[in-house]
Amino acid sequence: MRRNRKAKIVATLGPASSSREMIRRLAMAGADVFRLNFSHGTHADHKERFDIIRSLEAEVGRPIGILQDLQGPKIRVGTMKNGPVELVNGATVRFQLGSEPGDAKRVSMPHPEVVKNIMPGHAVMIDDGKLRLVCTGCGDDYFDAKVEVGGTLSDRKGVNLPDTDLPISPLTEKDRRDLEFGLSLGVDWVALSFVQRASDVIEAQTLIKGRAAIMAKIEKPQALDRIDEIVPLVDGVMVARGDLGVEIPPEDVPGRQKELIRICRQAAKPVIVATQMLESMIKSPSPTRAEASDVATAIYDSADAVMLSAESASGDFPEEAVAMMHRIIAHTEEHKLYRSLIEAIQPTPEHSTAHAIAAAAADVADAIGAAGIVAFTGSGTTSMRAARKRPRVPILSLSSSEAVARRLALLWGTHSVPTEEIHTYDEMVEMAKQQAVSEGLAKAGERIVIIAGIPFATIGTTNNIRVVRI
């Protein structure tokens, strides 16, 4: 199951992909990481899928990553007194604090933090931006808004407030229960929804305590404004283009996507591009040409992974969607312009021995025509530093930690394998050669480049590079 491509695929599981047979088919078709979306399903549902993935992992003998995606706080209007209502362009609507059913002139807003923090001029987007209003005035228990783009409003539709900085935690009580459950199962990654500031990540760190890697979903303008504070605190980033495309103008999303990928690559942290990548494949066995181009763009931008949501979770063609994404990635990476594009955005190397060694490994491997790079890593950092360079050759990541090996299933260009601990330099060289052969990275007569930190099992000490012949 060593892939013939560099970028990875994250597939969301759901009603269409819950059986052992379907999950196995998705893995065979190209899924490297499975996402458990805790906005839907019960704990029993997620445990059943988790157990299937782990048993499948043992069957194929390759680490498979599991990403727990927390729902996060959802701002919603209340209910309507007499069913759906029409909001007319130019009309003024009062959003009243409380839960009393509303009508076309007064809508209930059961979120005091919204009423307290919204200001005149702030945008109010309802139902994924289908209805657009702007706040015109505020009171102690209400705010008024003028309808700019009207339409039908029904019960409990979601509200986006791109201009309003809400002092709310990204972790609701439901999220906290879900998080503890996911950690008890042993998920590899936890994705935090609606991150706005560094303190949101710190709050999650205190609960997770290193038991899983943390991924920040970037879907709020406030997160974009503070991205330089957020990225150093997390282990990875998801460009969550669904809500992000509602909260910022759609025309700004492509540029922001490129910025976020570049920032994460500079920081040597994996980044996922998500949402609506092959949306039409929910109901169709093939994507639109624009969707294929969208996936390819993320690959040309050097994203670590691309993600399927409803396409694999509830669509009619989950296996076909994964297989199509696999083919798009593979063909894009084989295109004659691919190398020149990803090398044109090489990040500036940090001035440290560890980063210099990892960068040099890619250059040495290229210069001598090596079959690949073998990275020994205790925390995953050595492999991430090597992947940041986007080398031409594959990276074989060896770790004595099964948890680290699973987390690295998300990392660009990396085939991750859990191994025995090593104690001496000679053991390191012998294990590198053995694993390179057994994993199909190299064969007799070929050379590999080995990078490691010495003393072994000491995190953050990448300081050794070695070329050996098989």
Beta strands, then each sheet from edge to edge (+ up, - down):
strand 1: 8-13
strand 2: 33-37
strand 3: 65-69
strand 4: 85-87
strand 5: 92-97
strand 6: 106-109
strand 7: 123-126
strand 8: 131-138
strand 9: 142-149
strand 10: 151-153
strand 11: 159-160
strand 12: 189-192
strand 13: 213-218
strand 14: 236-240
strand 15: 271-274
strand 16: 305-308
strand 17: 372-376
strand 18: 395-399
strand 19: 414-418
strand 20: 447-453
strand 21: 462-469
sheet 1: 1+ 2+ 3+ 12+ 13+ 14+ 15+ 16+ 1+
sheet 2: 4+ 10-
sheet 3: 6+ 5+ 9- 8+ 7- 11+
sheet 4: 19+ 18+ 17+ 20+ 21-
end
